[in-house]
């Protein structure tokens, strides 16, 4: 099994490949697939990412992986967008997507519930703020088990909700 230090090295290589293209690495995965490994890199940018961005990062990262050779067995490299329903991993993600609809699951019950759905209202310290039916709820980041953006076809004001890049 691969270690966290290898994942950290792979993420660092992915960041080196993505930065010159104007993208950032959202997260990386290394999973067993058949007799080899799948190294998946999810990239994003302020205006989203398109197929050309993924191809450019994949090409740059492929060269870095050939030179550094950190994965000692066969693998497949995939570079992808996080998607419209992307997971939220860090406080930076919650801040960045303020105003967007999200679903949050907590490790423990808060007011008798573990599932919350509402509009992200920002971050205060290590607390995520969520608007639900006109009321603001504070959810401590350390108790969040998982969170994802919800796909919205139209924003509350009537315009397109999810950003896209061609």
N, C-alpha and C positions, 0 to 999 in steps of 0.2 A: 504494500500500500504506500502511496505517496504521502509525504509529510506536509505540514503547514509551511515549512520553510521553502519547499519546492513551489507551492502555490504562491507564496510571496514573491519568489524569484520570477515566476511566470507572469504575475501581475505587473511587476516592475518592467519586464521586457515588453509587455503589451502597452504599458504607458509610454515607454520610449518610442514605440511604433505609432501610437495614436496622437501624441502631442503635436508633432510637425504637421499632421493632417488637420489639426484644429478640433480634435475629438478628445474625449476623456474616457477612461475605462470605468464602466459602472460596476462590473464584477467579472470574475473568471471562474470557470468550473473545469475540473479534470475528472472524467468519469470513465469507468470501464465499459467498453462496448465490444462484445464478441471477444476476439483474441487480441485486441489492441485497445488503445485509449482514445477518448474524444476530448480534445482541449478546446473549450468553447469560451470565446471572449465577447462580452457585450459592451458596445461602445455607445456613447451618447454625445450630444453637443447642445449648445444653447438653443439652436433652432432645429434640434433633432438631427438625425442622420439618414442618409439615403444609401442606396446600393453602391454608388461610386465610392462613398466614404468607407464602407465595409471592405470593398475590393482593395482600396489603397492601403488600409491598415493591415489587411491580410497579407498583401504582398510585402510590405515592410517588415511585419512580424515574422513572416516565413523566412526571410533572410536572417534576421536576428536569431531565430531558433536554429537555423542551420549552422551558424557560427558558434553560438553558445552551447548548443546540444544538451539542454538540461533534462530532457525526457529520454530515459535510457532504453525505451522500447518503441515499437511502432505506435503512431498516433495520427489522428486526423485533426486538422485545425479548422475551426469554424469561427467566423467573425460575424456578429449579428447586432441588430438594434434590440434594445430591451423590450420593445413593443409598447403599444398604447396602455396596456394593463401592467406595466412594469412593477416589479417589487420595489419597495422603499427600504434601503439598508441603513442609511445614516441620517443623523440630524440634518446634515446638509441637503439630503434628498427632500425631507419634509419641508424645509425652508424654501428650496427651489420650486417646489410644486404647490406652494401656497395658492389657495383658490381652487384647486382641483379636487374632485370627488375621490375619496379613498375608503378602503375597507381595512380596518385594523383588528387584529386578534391579539389579546393579551394572555400572558402566562397565568395570571391570577384574575379572579373576579374583581371588578371595580363597580360598585353600586349594583352588585348581583349579576353583572354581565361580563362576558369575555369578548363579544363581537360588537364592533362599533363601525358605523358607516356615516360619513359626513364630509363636509368640505374642510380641507386643511386650512387652518387659520394662522399658521406660523409656528415658531418655536420660542420658548422662553427658558433659557438655561438648558436643562436636560429634560424639558417637558414639551410634548407635542400638543398643540392646541387644535381642537377639532370643533367645527360649527355643526350643531345638530338642531334642526328646527328652530333656529334663532337663538339657541343657547350655546355657550362656549363650554367645552369640556376639556379638562387638562388630563393628559395621559402621560405618566412618567415613561421616558424612553426605555429605561432598563426593564420594564415589565412588558414591553411589546415583544410578542413572539414572532409575528409576521404582519406585513402590510403591503398592499398593492393599490395602485391607482385603478379607478374604475373607468371603463370606456364610456365616454359621453359623446354623442353625436352633435349636440348643440349645447353651448354654454348657457347659463341662466339668462344672459342678455340676448340670446337668439342667434349669435354667430357661432362659427365652428369652435369646438371646445378643445380638441387635441391638436397640438402643433404638428406640422408636417414639413418635410423638406424633400424636394424633388431630386 
